[in-house]
Amino acid sequence: MSLTFSGPLPVHTVHTVHTVRPVRRVRHEVRDGMAVIAFSAVASSGLAAALMLFLSLVA
């Protein structure tokens, strides 16, 4: 038994999708940093106020 091919073999190609991430600029990094600083300030102030209120009610 012999096999003969009369044409080119099919070529399977794998298509990859490359997503291009946008370039993060310095202002984006600064904005994110300022958001972290603001959240930290509000959270710590709120916790301090809650502790002061709790201690004033207990004592």
N, CA, C and O atoms as a Tripos MOL2 file, in Angstrom:
@<TRIPOS>MOLECULE
protein
  236   235    59     0     0
PROTEIN
NO_CHARGES

@<TRIPOS>ATOM
      1 N           0.8470   -1.1700    0.0000 N.3       1 MET1
      2 CA          0.0000    0.0000    0.0000 C.3       1 MET1
      3 C           0.8940    1.2360    0.0000 C.2       1 MET1
      4 O           1.7910    1.3460    0.8370 O.2       1 MET1
      5 N           0.6710    2.1470   -0.9030 N.am      2 SER2
      6 CA          1.4660    3.3710   -0.9650 C.3       2 SER2
      7 C           0.5370    4.5620   -1.0590 C.2       2 SER2
      8 O          -0.5400    4.4930   -1.6520 O.2       2 SER2
      9 N           0.9740    5.6460   -0.4660 N.am      3 LEU3
     10 CA          0.1940    6.8860   -0.4820 C.3       3 LEU3
     11 C           0.9310    7.9010   -1.3430 C.2       3 LEU3
     12 O           2.1480    8.0550   -1.2450 O.2       3 LEU3
     13 N           0.1830    8.5780   -2.1740 N.am      4 THR4
     14 CA          0.7840    9.6360   -2.9810 C.3       4 THR4
     15 C          -0.0080   10.9120   -2.7720 C.2       4 THR4
     16 O          -1.2360   10.8950   -2.6860 O.2       4 THR4
     17 N           0.7110   12.0120   -2.6920 N.am      5 PHE5
     18 CA          0.0680   13.3120   -2.5370 C.3       5 PHE5
     19 C           0.2510   14.0700   -3.8350 C.2       5 PHE5
     20 O           1.3530   14.1450   -4.3800 O.2       5 PHE5
     21 N          -0.8360   14.6240   -4.3190 N.am      6 SER6
     22 CA         -0.7530   15.3270   -5.5920 C.3       6 SER6
     23 C          -0.6620   16.8420   -5.4350 C.2       6 SER6
     24 O          -0.5660   17.5600   -6.4310 O.2       6 SER6
     25 N          -0.6910   17.3230   -4.2280 N.am      7 GLY7
     26 CA         -0.6500   18.7700   -4.0300 C.3       7 GLY7
     27 C           0.1170   19.1200   -2.7700 C.2       7 GLY7
     28 O           0.6240   18.2400   -2.0740 O.2       7 GLY7
     29 N           0.1960   20.3760   -2.4900 N.am      8 PRO8
     30 CA          0.9110   20.7770   -1.2750 C.3       8 PRO8
     31 C           0.1290   20.3760   -0.0350 C.2       8 PRO8
     32 O          -1.1000   20.3070   -0.0490 O.2       8 PRO8
     33 N           0.8540   20.1180    1.0180 N.am      9 LEU9
     34 CA          0.2100   19.7630    2.2750 C.3       9 LEU9
     35 C          -0.4360   21.0020    2.8790 C.2       9 LEU9
     36 O           0.0960   22.1040    2.7420 O.2       9 LEU9
     37 N          -1.5640   20.8370    3.5400 N.am     10 PRO10
     38 CA         -2.1960   22.0050    4.1590 C.3      10 PRO10
     39 C          -1.3310   22.5150    5.3150 C.2      10 PRO10
     40 O          -0.7780   21.7450    6.1000 O.2      10 PRO10
     41 N          -1.2420   23.8070    5.3830 N.am     11 VAL11
     42 CA         -0.4540   24.4400    6.4320 C.3      11 VAL11
     43 C          -1.4150   25.0580    7.4330 C.2      11 VAL11
     44 O          -2.2710   25.8670    7.0760 O.2      11 VAL11
     45 N          -1.2630   24.6710    8.6710 N.am     12 HIS12
     46 CA         -2.1140   25.2170    9.7330 C.3      12 HIS12
     47 C          -1.3490   26.3380   10.4180 C.2      12 HIS12
     48 O          -0.2570   26.1380   10.9500 O.2      12 HIS12
     49 N          -1.9360   27.4960   10.3900 N.am     13 THR13
     50 CA         -1.3030   28.6320   11.0550 C.3      13 THR13
     51 C          -2.0870   28.9740   12.3030 C.2      13 THR13
     52 O          -3.3130   28.8670   12.3370 O.2      13 THR13
     53 N          -1.3800   29.3740   13.2980 N.am     14 VAL14
     54 CA         -2.0050   29.8000   14.5520 C.3      14 VAL14
     55 C          -1.9430   31.3150   14.5850 C.2      14 VAL14
     56 O          -0.8700   31.9160   14.5410 O.2      14 VAL14
     57 N          -3.1080   31.9100   14.6620 N.am     15 HIS15
     58 CA         -3.1740   33.3680   14.7140 C.3      15 HIS15
     59 C          -3.1450   33.7980   16.1720 C.2      15 HIS15
     60 O          -3.9990   33.4030   16.9660 O.2      15 HIS15
     61 N          -2.1850   34.5850   16.5010 N.am     16 THR16
     62 CA         -2.1190   35.1160   17.8570 C.3      16 THR16
     63 C          -2.5440   36.5700   17.8330 C.2      16 THR16
     64 O          -2.2460   37.3200   16.9030 O.2      16 THR16
     65 N          -3.2350   36.9320   18.8620 N.am     17 VAL17
     66 CA         -3.6950   38.3110   18.9840 C.3      17 VAL17
     67 C          -2.8110   38.9960   20.0060 C.2      17 VAL17
     68 O          -2.7690   38.5990   21.1700 O.2      17 VAL17
     69 N          -2.1200   40.0070   19.5760 N.am     18 HIS18
     70 CA         -1.2730   40.7720   20.4730 C.3      18 HIS18
     71 C          -2.0280   42.0350   20.8640 C.2      18 HIS18
     72 O          -2.3320   42.8890   20.0320 O.2      18 HIS18
     73 N          -2.3170   42.1230   22.1500 N.am     19 THR19
     74 CA         -2.9820   43.3290   22.6200 C.3      19 THR19
     75 C          -1.9010   44.3310   23.0130 C.2      19 THR19
     76 O          -0.9570   43.9950   23.7290 O.2      19 THR19
     77 N          -2.0460   45.5120   22.5550 N.am     20 VAL20
     78 CA         -1.0900   46.5640   22.8560 C.3      20 VAL20
     79 C          -1.6270   47.3650   24.0280 C.2      20 VAL20
     80 O          -2.6920   47.9770   23.9560 O.2      20 VAL20
     81 N          -0.8590   47.3430   25.1070 N.am     21 ARG21
     82 CA         -1.2700   48.1010   26.2780 C.3      21 ARG21
     83 C          -0.9200   49.5630   26.0690 C.2      21 ARG21
     84 O           0.1510   49.8840   25.5550 O.2      21 ARG21
     85 N          -1.8190   50.4450   26.4650 N.am     22 PRO22
     86 CA         -1.4980   51.8640   26.3100 C.3      22 PRO22
     87 C          -0.3380   52.2500   27.2240 C.2      22 PRO22
     88 O          -0.1610   51.6820   28.3020 O.2      22 PRO22
     89 N           0.4200   53.1930   26.7870 N.am     23 VAL23
     90 CA          1.5700   53.6520   27.5650 C.3      23 VAL23
     91 C           1.0620   54.4530   28.7570 C.2      23 VAL23
     92 O           0.2930   55.4030   28.6070 O.2      23 VAL23
     93 N           1.5090   54.0500   29.9440 N.am     24 ARG24
     94 CA          1.1360   54.8080   31.1400 C.3      24 ARG24
     95 C           2.0920   55.9720   31.2820 C.2      24 ARG24
     96 O           3.3100   55.8030   31.3190 O.2      24 ARG24
     97 N           1.5230   57.1290   31.3580 N.am     25 ARG25
     98 CA          2.3390   58.3320   31.4680 C.3      25 ARG25
     99 C           2.5880   58.6610   32.9360 C.2      25 ARG25
    100 O           1.9650   58.0840   33.8280 O.2      25 ARG25
    101 N           3.4820   59.5710   33.1690 N.am     26 VAL26
    102 CA          3.8300   59.9500   34.5390 C.3      26 VAL26
    103 C           2.6160   60.5120   35.2670 C.2      26 VAL26
    104 O           2.4340   60.2700   36.4610 O.2      26 VAL26
    105 N           1.7870   61.2600   34.5480 N.am     27 ARG27
    106 CA          0.6130   61.8440   35.2170 C.3      27 ARG27
    107 C          -0.3420   60.7730   35.7060 C.2      27 ARG27
    108 O          -1.0280   60.9750   36.7080 O.2      27 ARG27
    109 N          -0.4050   59.6270   35.0150 N.am     28 HIS28
    110 CA         -1.2630   58.5360   35.4790 C.3      28 HIS28
    111 C          -0.7080   57.9400   36.7670 C.2      28 HIS28
    112 O          -1.4600   57.6330   37.6930 O.2      28 HIS28
    113 N           0.5990   57.7800   36.8210 N.am     29 GLU29
    114 CA          1.2290   57.2570   38.0290 C.3      29 GLU29
    115 C           1.0300   58.2220   39.1950 C.2      29 GLU29
    116 O           0.7610   57.7910   40.3160 O.2      29 GLU29
    117 N           1.1610   59.5160   38.9400 N.am     30 VAL30
    118 CA          0.9810   60.5180   39.9900 C.3      30 VAL30
    119 C          -0.4680   60.5300   40.4610 C.2      30 VAL30
    120 O          -0.7340   60.6230   41.6590 O.2      30 VAL30
    121 N          -1.4000   60.4370   39.5220 N.am     31 ARG31
    122 CA         -2.8240   60.4250   39.8870 C.3      31 ARG31
    123 C          -3.1390   59.2190   40.7630 C.2      31 ARG31
    124 O          -3.8560   59.3420   41.7550 O.2      31 ARG31
    125 N          -2.6050   58.0520   40.4000 N.am     32 ASP32
    126 CA         -2.8440   56.8530   41.2080 C.3      32 ASP32
    127 C          -2.2210   57.0030   42.5950 C.2      32 ASP32
    128 O          -2.8170   56.6040   43.5960 O.2      32 ASP32
    129 N          -1.0240   57.5770   42.6480 N.am     33 GLY33
    130 CA         -0.3720   57.7940   43.9390 C.3      33 GLY33
    131 C          -1.1450   58.7530   44.8180 C.2      33 GLY33
    132 O          -1.2770   58.5310   46.0220 O.2      33 GLY33
    133 N          -1.6600   59.8220   44.2190 N.am     34 MET34
    134 CA         -2.4600   60.7800   44.9920 C.3      34 MET34
    135 C          -3.7500   60.1540   45.5020 C.2      34 MET34
    136 O          -4.2060   60.4710   46.6000 O.2      34 MET34
    137 N          -4.3360   59.2680   44.7070 N.am     35 ALA35
    138 CA         -5.5570   58.5750   45.1500 C.3      35 ALA35
    139 C          -5.2540   57.6870   46.3560 C.2      35 ALA35
    140 O          -6.0560   57.6170   47.2870 O.2      35 ALA35
    141 N          -4.1230   57.0190   46.3480 N.am     36 VAL36
    142 CA         -3.7290   56.1780   47.4840 C.3      36 VAL36
    143 C          -3.4850   57.0400   48.7110 C.2      36 VAL36
    144 O          -3.9010   56.6820   49.8130 O.2      36 VAL36
    145 N          -2.8170   58.1700   48.5320 N.am     37 ILE37
    146 CA         -2.5470   59.0730   49.6590 C.3      37 ILE37
    147 C          -3.8480   59.6160   50.2380 C.2      37 ILE37
    148 O          -4.0100   59.6640   51.4580 O.2      37 ILE37
    149 N          -4.7710   60.0220   49.3810 N.am     38 ALA38
    150 CA         -6.0530   60.5620   49.8490 C.3      38 ALA38
    151 C          -6.8630   59.4970   50.5860 C.2      38 ALA38
    152 O          -7.4410   59.7710   51.6370 O.2      38 ALA38
    153 N          -6.9030   58.2930   50.0390 N.am     39 PHE39
    154 CA         -7.6480   57.2200   50.7050 C.3      39 PHE39
    155 C          -7.0350   56.9110   52.0590 C.2      39 PHE39
    156 O          -7.7560   56.7180   53.0380 O.2      39 PHE39
    157 N          -5.7160   56.8640   52.1250 N.am     40 SER40
    158 CA         -5.0410   56.5710   53.3780 C.3      40 SER40
    159 C          -5.3370   57.6470   54.4160 C.2      40 SER40
    160 O          -5.5850   57.3320   55.5800 O.2      40 SER40
    161 N          -5.3130   58.9080   54.0080 N.am     41 ALA41
    162 CA         -5.5860   60.0070   54.9300 C.3      41 ALA41
    163 C          -7.0220   59.9440   55.4550 C.2      41 ALA41
    164 O          -7.2560   60.1140   56.6510 O.2      41 ALA41
    165 N          -7.9660   59.7030   54.5720 N.am     42 VAL42
    166 CA         -9.3720   59.6370   54.9940 C.3      42 VAL42
    167 C          -9.6120   58.4270   55.8960 C.2      42 VAL42
    168 O         -10.3150   58.5330   56.9010 O.2      42 VAL42
    169 N          -9.0400   57.2980   55.5480 N.am     43 ALA43
    170 CA         -9.2450   56.0910   56.3450 C.3      43 ALA43
    171 C          -8.6310   56.2380   57.7340 C.2      43 ALA43
    172 O          -9.2630   55.8770   58.7270 O.2      43 ALA43
    173 N          -7.4150   56.7610   57.8160 N.am     44 SER44
    174 CA         -6.7850   56.8950   59.1320 C.3      44 SER44
    175 C          -7.4790   57.9700   59.9690 C.2      44 SER44
    176 O          -7.6050   57.8080   61.1830 O.2      44 SER44
    177 N          -7.9310   59.0590   59.3520 N.am     45 SER45
    178 CA         -8.6670   60.0860   60.0920 C.3      45 SER45
    179 C         -10.0020   59.5400   60.6000 C.2      45 SER45
    180 O         -10.4020   59.8180   61.7300 O.2      45 SER45
    181 N         -10.6750   58.7760   59.7760 N.am     46 GLY46
    182 CA        -11.9420   58.1800   60.1960 C.3      46 GLY46
    183 C         -11.7530   57.1930   61.3350 C.2      46 GLY46
    184 O         -12.5560   57.1500   62.2670 O.2      46 GLY46
    185 N         -10.6940   56.4030   61.2590 N.am     47 LEU47
    186 CA        -10.4270   55.4490   62.3400 C.3      47 LEU47
    187 C         -10.0730   56.1840   63.6340 C.2      47 LEU47
    188 O         -10.5240   55.7940   64.7110 O.2      47 LEU47
    189 N          -9.2720   57.2400   63.5350 N.am     48 ALA48
    190 CA         -8.9110   58.0240   64.7240 C.3      48 ALA48
    191 C         -10.1580   58.6720   65.3380 C.2      48 ALA48
    192 O         -10.3190   58.6690   66.5590 O.2      48 ALA48
    193 N         -11.0320   59.2190   64.5060 N.am     49 ALA49
    194 CA        -12.2600   59.8390   65.0140 C.3      49 ALA49
    195 C         -13.1620   58.8000   65.6780 C.2      49 ALA49
    196 O         -13.7620   59.0700   66.7180 O.2      49 ALA49
    197 N         -13.2570   57.6290   65.0850 N.am     50 ALA50
    198 CA        -14.0890   56.5770   65.6810 C.3      50 ALA50
    199 C         -13.5210   56.1320   67.0270 C.2      50 ALA50
    200 O         -14.2790   55.9190   67.9730 O.2      50 ALA50
    201 N         -12.2140   55.9910   67.1240 N.am     51 LEU51
    202 CA        -11.6090   55.6060   68.4040 C.3      51 LEU51
    203 C         -11.8070   56.6890   69.4610 C.2      51 LEU51
    204 O         -12.0910   56.3810   70.6190 O.2      51 LEU51
    205 N         -11.6600   57.9550   69.0690 N.am     52 MET52
    206 CA        -11.8740   59.0480   70.0260 C.3      52 MET52
    207 C         -13.3250   59.0790   70.5150 C.2      52 MET52
    208 O         -13.5810   59.2880   71.7000 O.2      52 MET52
    209 N         -14.2550   58.8730   69.6090 N.am     53 LEU53
    210 CA        -15.6660   58.8540   69.9890 C.3      53 LEU53
    211 C         -15.9460   57.6850   70.9390 C.2      53 LEU53
    212 O         -16.6470   57.8420   71.9390 O.2      53 LEU53
    213 N         -15.4000   56.5300   70.6180 N.am     54 PHE54
    214 CA        -15.6060   55.3460   71.4600 C.3      54 PHE54
    215 C         -15.0270   55.5680   72.8530 C.2      54 PHE54
    216 O         -15.6630   55.2400   73.8550 O.2      54 PHE54
    217 N         -13.8080   56.1310   72.9140 N.am     55 LEU55
    218 CA        -13.1800   56.3450   74.2090 C.3      55 LEU55
    219 C         -13.8860   57.4250   75.0220 C.2      55 LEU55
    220 O         -13.9150   57.3560   76.2500 O.2      55 LEU55
    221 N         -14.4550   58.4240   74.3440 N.am     56 SER56
    222 CA        -15.1870   59.4710   75.0910 C.3      56 SER56
    223 C         -16.5050   58.9210   75.6550 C.2      56 SER56
    224 O         -16.9830   59.3900   76.6880 O.2      56 SER56
    225 N         -17.0840   57.9320   74.9780 N.am     57 LEU57
    226 CA        -18.3220   57.3420   75.4950 C.3      57 LEU57
    227 C         -18.0540   56.3590   76.6260 C.2      57 LEU57
    228 O         -18.8760   56.2270   77.5330 O.2      57 LEU57
    229 N         -16.9430   55.6810   76.5890 N.am     58 VAL58
    230 CA        -16.6080   54.6800   77.5980 C.3      58 VAL58
    231 C         -16.1090   55.3600   78.8690 C.2      58 VAL58
    232 O         -16.5050   54.9570   79.9630 O.2      58 VAL58
    233 N         -15.2750   56.3530   78.7670 N.am     59 ALA59
    234 CA        -14.6570   56.9660   79.9520 C.3      59 ALA59
    235 C         -15.5450   57.9890   80.6190 C.2      59 ALA59
    236 O         -15.1550   58.5830   81.6240 O.2      59 ALA59
@<TRIPOS>BOND
     1     1     2 1
     2     2     3 1
     3     3     4 2
     4     3     5 am
     5     5     6 1
     6     6     7 1
     7     7     8 2
     8     7     9 am
     9     9    10 1
    10    10    11 1
    11    11    12 2
    12    11    13 am
    13    13    14 1
    14    14    15 1
    15    15    16 2
    16    15    17 am
    17    17    18 1
    18    18    19 1
    19    19    20 2
    20    19    21 am
    21    21    22 1
    22    22    23 1
    23    23    24 2
    24    23    25 am
    25    25    26 1
    26    26    27 1
    27    27    28 2
    28    27    29 am
    29    29    30 1
    30    30    31 1
    31    31    32 2
    32    31    33 am
    33    33    34 1
    34    34    35 1
    35    35    36 2
    36    35    37 am
    37    37    38 1
    38    38    39 1
    39    39    40 2
    40    39    41 am
    41    41    42 1
    42    42    43 1
    43    43    44 2
    44    43    45 am
    45    45    46 1
    46    46    47 1
    47    47    48 2
    48    47    49 am
    49    49    50 1
    50    50    51 1
    51    51    52 2
    52    51    53 am
    53    53    54 1
    54    54    55 1
    55    55    56 2
    56    55    57 am
    57    57    58 1
    58    58    59 1
    59    59    60 2
    60    59    61 am
    61    61    62 1
    62    62    63 1
    63    63    64 2
    64    63    65 am
    65    65    66 1
    66    66    67 1
    67    67    68 2
    68    67    69 am
    69    69    70 1
    70    70    71 1
    71    71    72 2
    72    71    73 am
    73    73    74 1
    74    74    75 1
    75    75    76 2
    76    75    77 am
    77    77    78 1
    78    78    79 1
    79    79    80 2
    80    79    81 am
    81    81    82 1
    82    82    83 1
    83    83    84 2
    84    83    85 am
    85    85    86 1
    86    86    87 1
    87    87    88 2
    88    87    89 am
    89    89    90 1
    90    90    91 1
    91    91    92 2
    92    91    93 am
    93    93    94 1
    94    94    95 1
    95    95    96 2
    96    95    97 am
    97    97    98 1
    98    98    99 1
    99    99   100 2
   100    99   101 am
   101   101   102 1
   102   102   103 1
   103   103   104 2
   104   103   105 am
   105   105   106 1
   106   106   107 1
   107   107   108 2
   108   107   109 am
   109   109   110 1
   110   110   111 1
   111   111   112 2
   112   111   113 am
   113   113   114 1
   114   114   115 1
   115   115   116 2
   116   115   117 am
   117   117   118 1
   118   118   119 1
   119   119   120 2
   120   119   121 am
   121   121   122 1
   122   122   123 1
   123   123   124 2
   124   123   125 am
   125   125   126 1
   126   126   127 1
   127   127   128 2
   128   127   129 am
   129   129   130 1
   130   130   131 1
   131   131   132 2
   132   131   133 am
   133   133   134 1
   134   134   135 1
   135   135   136 2
   136   135   137 am
   137   137   138 1
   138   138   139 1
   139   139   140 2
   140   139   141 am
   141   141   142 1
   142   142   143 1
   143   143   144 2
   144   143   145 am
   145   145   146 1
   146   146   147 1
   147   147   148 2
   148   147   149 am
   149   149   150 1
   150   150   151 1
   151   151   152 2
   152   151   153 am
   153   153   154 1
   154   154   155 1
   155   155   156 2
   156   155   157 am
   157   157   158 1
   158   158   159 1
   159   159   160 2
   160   159   161 am
   161   161   162 1
   162   162   163 1
   163   163   164 2
   164   163   165 am
   165   165   166 1
   166   166   167 1
   167   167   168 2
   168   167   169 am
   169   169   170 1
   170   170   171 1
   171   171   172 2
   172   171   173 am
   173   173   174 1
   174   174   175 1
   175   175   176 2
   176   175   177 am
   177   177   178 1
   178   178   179 1
   179   179   180 2
   180   179   181 am
   181   181   182 1
   182   182   183 1
   183   183   184 2
   184   183   185 am
   185   185   186 1
   186   186   187 1
   187   187   188 2
   188   187   189 am
   189   189   190 1
   190   190   191 1
   191   191   192 2
   192   191   193 am
   193   193   194 1
   194   194   195 1
   195   195   196 2
   196   195   197 am
   197   197   198 1
   198   198   199 1
   199   199   200 2
   200   199   201 am
   201   201   202 1
   202   202   203 1
   203   203   204 2
   204   203   205 am
   205   205   206 1
   206   206   207 1
   207   207   208 2
   208   207   209 am
   209   209   210 1
   210   210   211 1
   211   211   212 2
   212   211   213 am
   213   213   214 1
   214   214   215 1
   215   215   216 2
   216   215   217 am
   217   217   218 1
   218   218   219 1
   219   219   220 2
   220   219   221 am
   221   221   222 1
   222   222   223 1
   223   223   224 2
   224   223   225 am
   225   225   226 1
   226   226   227 1
   227   227   228 2
   228   227   229 am
   229   229   230 1
   230   230   231 1
   231   231   232 2
   232   231   233 am
   233   233   234 1
   234   234   235 1
   235   235   236 2
@<TRIPOS>SUBSTRUCTURE
     1 MET1         2 RESIDUE 1 A MET
     2 SER2         6 RESIDUE 1 A SER
     3 LEU3        10 RESIDUE 1 A LEU
     4 THR4        14 RESIDUE 1 A THR
     5 PHE5        18 RESIDUE 1 A PHE
     6 SER6        22 RESIDUE 1 A SER
     7 GLY7        26 RESIDUE 1 A GLY
     8 PRO8        30 RESIDUE 1 A PRO
     9 LEU9        34 RESIDUE 1 A LEU
    10 PRO10       38 RESIDUE 1 A PRO
    11 VAL11       42 RESIDUE 1 A VAL
    12 HIS12       46 RESIDUE 1 A HIS
    13 THR13       50 RESIDUE 1 A THR
    14 VAL14       54 RESIDUE 1 A VAL
    15 HIS15       58 RESIDUE 1 A HIS
    16 THR16       62 RESIDUE 1 A THR
    17 VAL17       66 RESIDUE 1 A VAL
    18 HIS18       70 RESIDUE 1 A HIS
    19 THR19       74 RESIDUE 1 A THR
    20 VAL20       78 RESIDUE 1 A VAL
    21 ARG21       82 RESIDUE 1 A ARG
    22 PRO22       86 RESIDUE 1 A PRO
    23 VAL23       90 RESIDUE 1 A VAL
    24 ARG24       94 RESIDUE 1 A ARG
    25 ARG25       98 RESIDUE 1 A ARG
    26 VAL26      102 RESIDUE 1 A VAL
    27 ARG27      106 RESIDUE 1 A ARG
    28 HIS28      110 RESIDUE 1 A HIS
    29 GLU29      114 RESIDUE 1 A GLU
    30 VAL30      118 RESIDUE 1 A VAL
    31 ARG31      122 RESIDUE 1 A ARG
    32 ASP32      126 RESIDUE 1 A ASP
    33 GLY33      130 RESIDUE 1 A GLY
    34 MET34      134 RESIDUE 1 A MET
    35 ALA35      138 RESIDUE 1 A ALA
    36 VAL36      142 RESIDUE 1 A VAL
    37 ILE37      146 RESIDUE 1 A ILE
    38 ALA38      150 RESIDUE 1 A ALA
    39 PHE39      154 RESIDUE 1 A PHE
    40 SER40      158 RESIDUE 1 A SER
    41 ALA41      162 RESIDUE 1 A ALA
    42 VAL42      166 RESIDUE 1 A VAL
    43 ALA43      170 RESIDUE 1 A ALA
    44 SER44      174 RESIDUE 1 A SER
    45 SER45      178 RESIDUE 1 A SER
    46 GLY46      182 RESIDUE 1 A GLY
    47 LEU47      186 RESIDUE 1 A LEU
    48 ALA48      190 RESIDUE 1 A ALA
    49 ALA49      194 RESIDUE 1 A ALA
    50 ALA50      198 RESIDUE 1 A ALA
    51 LEU51      202 RESIDUE 1 A LEU
    52 MET52      206 RESIDUE 1 A MET
    53 LEU53      210 RESIDUE 1 A LEU
    54 PHE54      214 RESIDUE 1 A PHE
    55 LEU55      218 RESIDUE 1 A LEU
    56 SER56      222 RESIDUE 1 A SER
    57 LEU57      226 RESIDUE 1 A LEU
    58 VAL58      230 RESIDUE 1 A VAL
    59 ALA59      234 RESIDUE 1 A ALA
